[in-house]
Amino acid sequence: MEDNKMLKVSSNPHVRDCESTTTIMMDVLIALIPTTLFGVYNSGDYRMYSALLIFITVTTCVLSELLFQKLLNKKTTINDLSAVVTGLLLALNLPCNFPLWMAVIGALFAIVVVKQIFGGIGQNIMNPALAARCFLFLSFTSHMTNFVIDGVTKPTPLAELKNGDVTTPLRNMFMGNVGGTLGETSTIAILIGAAYLLIRRIIDYRIPFAYIASFSVFILIFGDNRFDLEYLAMHLCGGGLMLGAFFMATDYVTAPITPMGKVIYGIILGVLTGLFRIFGPNAEGVSFAIIFGNILVPLIEKVTMPTVFGYGKKKKGGKKA
């Protein structure tokens, strides 16, 4: 072979994995089973209604994706189950008595506006389910903050923490016998699903661990009861922190891909969530924190992306190092 000839290689990826989008989404759905079942059970008098709510959001997401792709003559991708996951996550971010027609609007917003208009799966710049939740919160605030437990409308544990009048035992917050959205009430159910994802290596531990650790430090320093571990535990078990950390912050499309980027991303989410909860007007802050974090991902990846082998940084004179 002549010396001036260079070897040619094919374009990446060079290493392929047996996992596909469908298998990954199936694992996520399996991991969400404990949270979903408990959310329906915890709805009390609204159990049948909450099951219908889940069915409506999932069906709307799947059908809207199918119709949008058919109208634009695009390849149909509903078989990858990503629309099913979006619909289920959206439902788990809604109160058990949320009006069905509003849920349909949220599902349409998630799939059509956030996902498909940006090019479909792999192209959206923020998590579709969380973007829809924020949209619904801003559009129908009273319905998004109306939580029912045992047939009675009660404030969530986070709202009690915000007002400084905690009446909910920590054990109830951990087990899930509290008010909140369908998927955020039971910490133990969420952790069971999270353990499944970690064991199956579907998600990277860096994002949720950095998220929870940075949030914990923030609460211990700036919370109302500083360095109070029980107060911290209530913040961790109350609200959507655990659901967001393990199931939405780790979204493949909207999270960084570099190891250091994942850590930085998790820290940003923890700090933002702490800021929103402690200094913001509302008790919760997970959804908005993750959405803001999604927007920062391109910058995080630009800073943390390693230099390509064989290419050094330029010196002041313009030559490569």
N, C-alpha and C positions, 0 to 999 in steps of 0.2 A: 504493500500500500504506500502511496506517495506521502511524503512528509507534510505537504501542504493541504492534505485532505483532512477534514474534521469529521469525527463520528457524528452520526445523526441519531437522535432519539425521538420517540413519539411524545406527544403532548401529555401532560399529566391528566388524571392521576395515574401513578405507576403501581401503587399498592391498592388493591380493591378489597372491600369488606363484604361479608355475607349479609350484613344488615342493609335493609332498604327503608325508604320512607314509610312504607306500609307496615313493616315489622316494628319499626320504632314507634309509630303511632299506636299500634296495637299494644305494645308494652305500656305506653302512657295510659291508654284506656284501662288496661288491667290494673295499673297502679292507682287509678282514680276510683276503682270499685268500692273500697272501704269508705272513702270520703263521701261518695255519692249515696251509698246505701244508708249511712248514718245520717246524712243530710235529709233524706226523705223521711227516715224514722223520726228524727228530731223535730219534724214539721208539725207533729201532733195532728190536730184537726185538718191540717192542710196537706196531709201525706199524699192523697190522690192528686191534689192540685199541683203539688211540687213535682210529682212524677210526670204529670202532663206538661208542666213548664219545661222540664228537661227534654221531653220528646219534641215539643214545639221548637225549641231553640236549635236542637240538633237537626231536625227535619228541615227547618228554614235555611240553615247554613248549607246543608247538602244540596237542596233544590236550587237555591240562589246561585251556588257555584256552577251547578250543571247548566242552568238556563243561561247564565252569563256567558259561559264558554261556548254553548251552542249558538247563541245569537252572534257571537263574534268569530264563529268558525274556528275556535281554538280546540286543542286537544283536551279531552275530558280527563280530569284528574281526581274525580271523587273517589276512585278506588284506592287512593293512597291514604284515606281515612283522616287526612289533616282537617277537613271540614267538620268531621264528626268530633274530633278533639276540640276544635274551636267552639263548636256549639255546646259541648259539655262543659268546658271551662267557663264559658259565658254564663250558663245556667247556674253553675256553682258560685258565681259572683253576684247572684241576685237573691233578694229575699224570697222566702217560700211563698209569699202571697203577692208577688209582683204581677201586674196585669199582663195577660198573654199578648195583647196587641203591641204593648211597649217592648216586650221581649222579641217579637218579630222584627220590629224596627231596629233593635240592637243587633240582631243576627244579620240583617241585611247590611247594616253599616259595617259590621266586622268583615264580611266576605266581599261585598262589592266595593266599598270605599277603601278599606284598609288593605285588603289582600289582592283582589283581582285588578283593580285600577293600577296598582303598582307593578303588575306583571305576574301575579300568582305566587304560589309557594316558592320561597327562596328569594323573593324580590321585595316583600313588604318591609318597611323600615321600622315598624313597631308591632308589638304583639296584638293580633286582631281582637282577641277576646278582651284584653285589658283596655284597648282603645275604645271598644264598644261600651265597656263598663263606665269609663270616664265620660263618654258621650251621653249615656243614659243618666249618669249622676248629675251632669250639668243641665240636662234637659228636663228630667223628672226627679228632682232632688227629694221631694217629700216621699215619693214611692220607693226610692232607693234607700231611704233611711228609716223605713217603717218596718220594724222587725217584730215578729210574733213568736212567743214561746209559751207553750201550754195554753194557747187560746187567748193570751193577753199580750198587748203591745207593751214591750219593755225596752229600756235603753240597753245597749250592748255593754259588755264589760269595759270596753275601751272608752265608751261615753262616760261610764261611771268613774274610770280613772281620770279622765279629762276634767270632770267636775269635782274630783276629790271626795266622792261619796261612794266607796266601793262596798257593795253588798253581796257580790258573787264570790263564793269560795274558789280558791285556786284550783282545787280538785275538780270542781264542776267545769272550769275553763279548760282544764287538760282533757277531761273525758268528753266534754261537748254539750252538756246540758245547759246551754246558754243561748241567748239570741244572737243572730248574725245572719250572714248570707248562707246559702245552702252548704257551701263547701268549706267554710272557714271555722266552724264551731268546734269540731273535734280535732284537737292536736294529735292525739294518739292515732286516729285513723289516717291523718295526713302523713305521720311519720312511718306508718306501716307501708304506705304506698311509696314514700321516699326511699325507704330501705330497699324495696324491690328494684327501683330504678338505679340505685347505687350499686347493688349487687349485680344487676344485669349490665352495668356500665353504660346505661342509656344517657345519664347525665354525669357531668363532671362535678366532683365534690367542691372544687375551688369556689364557684360562684355562691352556692348557698351558705357555705361555711364562712366565707369572707363577709357575706351579707349579714348573717346573724351575729358574727363576732363584732363587726364595726358598729352595728346597731346597738348591741349590748353595751359597748364602751360608751357610746353617745348617751344612752339612757342613764347609765351609772353616773355620768359626769353632769349632764344637763337636766335630768329628770326632776320632777318635783320632790321625790324621796331619794335623794342622791345616795348611792352606794347601798341601797336597800335591795337585797337579792330577791325577796318575795315580790317587790314592786316590779323588778325586771322580769321575773317569771310571768307575771300577769300580762306584761306587754308582749312577751313572746308567745304566750298561749292565746291572748285575746286578739281578735281581728284577723286580717288575712296575711300576716307576715309569713307564716310557715307555708301556706298554700302558694303564695307568691314566690318565696325563696326557692322552693323545690320544683314547682310545676310551671311557672311562667317566666321567672328571671332566667331560667336555663334553656329557654326556647332556642333551638339551633339557629334559626334565621336571624334573630334580633340580638343575640349575645355575641361577645367577642370569641374569636377562635384561638388566640394566643394564650398560653398559660398565664403569663403576667397580666395580660389584658383582662382575663377572667377575674383575677384577684382585685385589680383596680376597679373593675366594673362592680363587683360585689361590695367593695368598700364604699363606692359612690352611692349605691342603692341603700346601704345601711345608714349613711349619714343623711341622705335626703329623706328617708323614712322617718328618722329621728327628728329632723327639722320640722317636717310636716305635722308630726304627732304632737310634739312638745310646744312648738311656737306657732303652728297654724291654727286656723279657726275650727277645723274639723278634727275628730278623734283619730281617723284613719289617714293613711298616707301612702300605702303600699302601691296602689295602682298608678298614681301620678309619679311616684319615685321611679318605677320601672319604665314608664313611658318616657320620662326625661332621660333615664339611663340609656334606653334604646336609641335616642337621638344622638347621644354622645359616643356610641359604639364606633362609628367610622374614625373619629378622632383618636379614640383609645387604641384602635388597631394600627393606626398610622404611627403612633408613638411607640408601640410595643412590638411591631412586626420586625423580626430579625433581618439583618442584612443578607442579601442573597450571596451564597458562596462564590468567591472570586471577584466580588465587587466591594470596594472599600469606600469610605466617605471621602469627599473631595477636600483637598487642602485649600488654603487661601489662594494659592497660585492657580488653582483650577485642575491640578493633577490629582489622580486618585492616590489614596494612601496605600 
